[in-house]
Amino acid sequence: MSESVSTAPTGLLKGRPLIGMVSVVAALGGLLFGYDTGIIGVALLGLAHDFSLTDNLKQIVTGAIIFGALFGVFSTGAISDKIGRRRSIMLVGLIFTIGSLMSAMAPTVIFLIASRFILGLSAGSATQIIPVYIGEVAPPASRGKLVVMFQFMVVFGILVAYLTGYALGDAWRWMFGLGMIPAVILMVGMLLLPESPRWLVNRDREDDALGVLTRVRLDRAAAQREVDEIKDISARPEGSWADLFSPWIRPALVAGAGIAMFSQITGNNALLYYAPTILTEAGFGDNASILASIGAIVLVNISTIFGILMVDRIGRRRFLLWMVPGSAVAMAVMAILFMGGMPQASAAQYLLIACMAVYMALNCSFGVALWLINAEVYPLFVRGKGASVGAFSHWTFDLLVTLTTLTLINALGTSGAFWLYAVISALGVVFIIRYVPETNGRSLEQIESDLKAGEFFPADQRDHAAAVPLR
């Protein structure tokens, strides 16, 4: 017998309280993602001593979670389409718990790498399914800020990871083990939340979908109209991978996968994962390097909160164009600073920290828009698969950056590597102008209708979009 959403415990919550609970509890997956990817930046200092890690081993240990994520993103797309968004998120929480426990108990480097791979399965799954779940439940007017809550929890999880690492010193086992706490909360919290109404309609459970939307919208007539709209736009069987690559869907695929790519190759995670290592090479001690990194991540959190407040006011695309150019400039200044060496206790060191903080705060706009755009631009019948492609692009290029950062610095010097990231950031601005549409204020069904009609880009963007043909 199918699960009855109308009798879920959340029936006592309606309107904003229900939406708030959906976003906060589901976004705990973002906190887990941020914590487990961020904690390695601090844990490497202790791991390097206990396991005598070379630069290559550091990159492999760091990259294992990302390699696992590449497998997680695609498996979750099919699973979430079959068993539902809600149960898929509960499964993510379970795998997070297992991976955290294994990492904390790791007796060897090989075991630790395998444990981090398992964590990657859950982290990749979280980036695919959680933004989709929130996007399918949230009202259009607040969908942006609610999906971006996932990204805020990611950067907040990174901050928690660095603060935890600073407090625990070399106790890296405790750092990994503490990740079990939010994972268990995520599993329990999802028991209280409803299923996605759009997934329910696709499974011919219209009454359950109507029950969820009525509690969310507080207007049964409006909920019924939304159910009818979902039925009209999704009156087709679940799409295949071939459907996802259809020419009419290609603009969405380019926008989603492209923004995910630029979120990584512009160098943000190179600094996130290796900031303490880079700063120690610039003359800072271990504790000073961690504290400086914490300061930068605090600014990233503030910037993400700003993004939450702005994406539904000024739009996703405009927000990116406000922020990304400044990150390219900050990266270029860091490249200049490293060109002449870095004397200790110098003004250049403090300018380096300031530029690193500014860069990370501005570049995090990619993260603010990344998951939101990938939750919005795809048609419902291939949305799970489309979000998987966006997440796969994110994790593929994250892995590339992770496995090449220290090697790149050794080959080109820190200055040369930073110049490369600055140029790529500038190219990212060009990509946003040409290929990223404004989805703000448009329902998911309207975006799908416009995409099918060849009107994916609003009128003021069509000239840019036409500059480089997609077909």
N, C-alpha and C positions, 0 to 999 in steps of 0.2 A: 504493500500500500504506500502511496506517495506521502511524503511529509506534508503536514498541514501548516502552512506558514501563518494562517489566520489565528491559530491558537498558540503561537510562539510567545514566550514570556515578555517580549517587547510590546505586546498588546497594551500594556499599561503606559507605554511611552508613545507620544504622538508629536508630530510637527518638529520643531527645532530640537527638543530634547532627544528625540529618536535619531535625527540626522547627526546631532553632535556625538551621540554614543556610537553610531555606525562609523563615523570618521575616526574618532579617537581610538576605539578598540581595534578596528581594522588596521589603522596606521601604526599600531604597535609592531606590525611586520616591518614597517620602515625603520623603527627604532632598532629592531634586531639586525636588519640589514646594515644600518649605520654602525652599530656597536661591533658587529663581527668583522666588518671590513676595516673599521678604524682602529680597533684594539691592536691589530698586528703592528701598526706604526710604533707603538710603545713597547709591545711585547718583544719585538725584534732585539731591543737592547739587551734584555735578559736572555733570550733564546740564543743570541750570538755567543754569549759567555758559556751557557750550559752545553750547547751542541757544537760549538766551534764552527759557526756558519760562515761560509764564503759568500761573496756577493752573489754568485749564481744560486746558491742554496737559499739565500734571503729572498731572491726574486721568485724562486719556485714555491717556497712556503707561503709567500704573500700571494702568488698567483693561483695557488691551488683552489681557493674559494671561488675565484673568478672562472677557472676552468670548469668547476662543478656547476656554476651558474649557467654556463652555455648549454648543459644538458637539462637543467631545471626549467629553463624558459620554454622549451618546446614541448616537453612532456606535460607541463601544466596547462598549456593552451588546450590540448585535446582533453585532458582530465577535467578541466573546469567546464568545458562544453558538455561533458557527459554527466558528471555528478553534481554540477552546480558550483557557483562561486564560493558560497559559504563553506561547504564541506572541504573544498580545495584549500581554503585559508586555514582551516583547522589542521589539515594534513601538513601544511607548511610549518605550523607551530610545533607539531610533533617531531618533524625532521630537524628543526632548529634545536629542540631539546636534546635529541640524540647526538647531534654533531657537537654541541657545546660540552656535553659530558665526555665524549670521546677525546676532544681536544684537551680538556683539563687533565685527563688521565694518560696522555700520550707518553709512552716510555722511550720512544725513538723518534728521529726526524721523519722516517718513512710513515710511521703511524700518525704523526701529527699532520703530515701532508694529506693522508687519506681522510683524516677527520675534517680537515679544512675543506676538502672536496665535498664531503657530505653536507657541511654547512653551506657550501656553494649551491647545492641542489635546492635548498630551501630559500636562499637569498635570491637566486634567479627566479624561482617560482613566485616569490613575494613581489618582485618588480613587475611580473606579468599580470598577476591576478588581482592584487589589492587595488591599484588605481582603476582597473576596469570595474571592480565591484562597487567602489565608491561612486564612480562616474555614472553607473547605471541606476543607482538609488537616489542620488542627489538631484534636487531641482536645478534647472538650467541656470537660474539667476545666481546660485551659490556654488555651482559645480566646480568652478575654478578654485576657489579658496579651499574647498573640502578635499579635492584631489591633491592639491599642493600641500595639504596637511601631511600627506605621506612623505613628501620630500622634507618637510620640516622635521618630521620624526627621524628621517635618515640623518640629517645633519646634527640633530639633537643627540642621536645615538652615538655619533662620532665624538661629540663633546663629552658625553658620559664616559665613552671609552678612554679618552685621553685623561680625564680627571681621575678615573678609576686606576689607570695605569700609573699616574703620578703618585697617587696615594699608596698603591701597593708595591711600588719599587720594582724589584726583580721577580715578584711572585706571579709569574705569568700564568701558572695553572689556575689560580684564583681569578685572574682576569678573564680567562676563557670560560670557566665554570659559571660565573655570575650571569652569563648569557642565558642560562636556563630559566631565570626568574621571569623576564618578560615573555619568553616563549610559552610558558605554562599559562600566564595571564591571557595571552592571545588565544590559546585553545579554549579556555574557560569562557572568555568574553564572547567568542563567536557563537557559543551555545545560546546566547541571549539575543542574537541578531537575526533579522529576516533574510531570506534569499533575495537575489536580484529579481525585481519584477520583470525585467526584459528576458532573463533566462526562463522565468516561469511561463511567460507567454509563448516562448519558443518550444516549451514542453507541453503546450495545450492546458496549462493550469491557470486559466484566466481569472477564476475566482480568487485564487491565492494572490495573484499579481494585483488584482483590484484591492484586496485587503491591505497589502503592503503600501500601495500608492495612496490609499485613503488615509492611512495613518501618517504618511509622510506629508501629503499635500493638505490635509485637513479639509478636503472638499471632495465628496464622493463623485459629484458630477464631473469635476475637473479630472479626477482619477480615472473615471470611465472614459473620458475623451482621450486621455493619454494612453490607456490600454488599447483603444480603437486605433490610435495613431501608430502604436507599436505593431499591432496586427497588420495594418495596411502596408507598412514599410518593410516588414519582415516576413511577408507571406511567401516564404521560400524555404526549402530544406537547408540544413546546416551546410555551409560552404566547404569546399575542398581547398587544398593548397593551390591547385591550379586556378580556382576562382579568385584567390587572393591576388594573384599576379595578372589578373585581367587588365587590359589597357585602361578601362574607366576607373579602376581602383589605383592605378599606378601613381597618380599625384599624391594620394594619401600615403602610399608606401614610401615614396621618396621623402616626403616631409617627416614621417615618423622615424624611419630608419636613419635618415640624414641628421636630424637633430640629435638623435642618440649617439651617432658617430662623433659629431663635433663636441658633444659634452665630455668626451674622453680624450680625443687627440689634441685638444687645446692645452692639456697638461695639468688639469685640476687634480686628478688622482695621483699624478706623479708627485705633486707636493703633499697631498694628503697622506700617502703611504710612506713617503721617504723624507718628509720635512725634518724630523729629528736627525736623520742621518745626514742630510744636506747641511743643516745648521751646525752640526758638530764639525763637519769638514770646513765650515766657514769660521771656525774658532770658538764656537760656543761649547760649554760643558753639557753633559747629558741632561741634567735638571733644567738648565737654562733653555736648552733646545725644546724640551717638552713644554715648558711654560710658554715659550714664544709661540709654539704650535697651538697651544690651548687658546691663547689670545686671538690668533687668527681664526680659529674655529668658532669662538664666541661671536666674532664679527660676521661669520658666515650664517650663524643662527639668526642674528639680528637682520641680516639681509634677506634671509628666507621669510622671516615674519613680514618684512616689507613686501615681499613678493606675494604672500598670502593676501595682504590688504589691497594690492594693486592689480592683480591679474584679472579680476572681475570688473575693475574700474577702467583701466586703460587698455586692457587686452593682453593676450599672451605675446603676440608678435612685437607690439610696441615696447613691452617690458624688456624683451630680449635686446631690442635695438637701443634702449636706454643704457643697458648694462654691459653688454659684451665688448663694445669698442674700448671702454675704459680698462677692461681686463687685459686687452692686447697691449695697451700702453704700459700698464704696470709690469707685465711680463718683460717687455722690452727694456724697461728701466733696470729690472733685476739682471738681465743679460749684460747691460752696460756695467753694472756694479761688479760683476764677476770678471770682467775683462781685465781689470788691473790688479787682481788679487784682493784679499780681504784681510787687512790688518786688524789685530785684536783690539777690542775696546775703542773702536773708531766710530765716527758718525756714519760711515758707510754701512756698518753692521746694523745700526738702528734703522737706517733707511731701507735696508734689505728686509727687515722684519715688517716695516710699515707697508712696503710694496707687496710683500707676500700676503699680508692680511687683506689689502685692498684687492689684489688679484683674486684671491679665493672668494671674497665677498661678492665681487662683481660677476665672476665666472659661474658662481653657483646659480645664476639665473637660468643657465642651461638645465640644471637639475629641477628648478621650479617648473619650467615649461615642458620638460622631457616627458614625464609620466602623464601629465595632463593632456598633451597633444596626442600621445599614443592611445589614450583612453577615449579620445573624442573623434578622431578623423576616419576611423574605419567603419564600414557598414556592419550592422548587427550580425549578419549571418557569417561573417568572417572576423568579427572583432577579437575573439580570443586568439585566433591565429595571427592577426595583424599585430596585436599587442605583443605576441611572442616574438615576432620579427623585430619589433622595436627594442624589446629587452635583449634579444640575441645580439643585435647591433651594439647596444650599450656594453654588454659583457665581452663581446669579441674584441672591441677596441680598448676596453679596460684591461683585458688580458695582455693585449699587444703593448700598451703603455707600461703595465706593471713589469713585464718580462724584459723590457728594453730600457727603462729609465736609467738604471745604474750603468748599464753597458753603454748607453748613449752618452752619458756624462763622461765615462772613461774615454770614449772615442773622440767626442767633440769638445770636451770640457764643459763645465757647468754653463758657461756663457753661451757656447754654441748650441747646447740643448735648449736653453731658454729662448734664444733667438728663433729657433725652429718652432717652438710652441707659440711665440708671438706672431709669426707669419701665419700659422694655421688659424690662430684666433681671428686674424683679419679676414682670412678666407671664410671663416664661419659667419662673419657679418654679411658677406656677399650672398652666402647660401640662404640666410634668413630672409633677406630682401627678395630673393628670387623664388624661393620654393616653400616658404612657411606661410600658410593662410591664417587669417584671423578667425578663430572659432568662438570668440567671446559673444555671449548673448544668443547664440544659435542652439536650438535643441539638437540632440543627437540625430533625431529623425530628419531635421532640416538640413543638417550637414550632409547626411547620406543622400537626400534628394538632390541637393546642389551638386554633389560629387557625380551622381549618375547623370545629371543634366549638363555636365561639363562646366559648371559654375562654382567649382570648389573654392576659387579665390574671389573675395569681394571685388567689386568694380574697380576700386582704387589700387588693387594689386594685380589686375590681369595683365597690364602691360609688362610688369616685371616678370610674371610667371611665363608669359609668352616669349620672353627673350631667349630662353633656352628650351627647345621642344623636349617633351618627355616621351614622345611616341616615335 
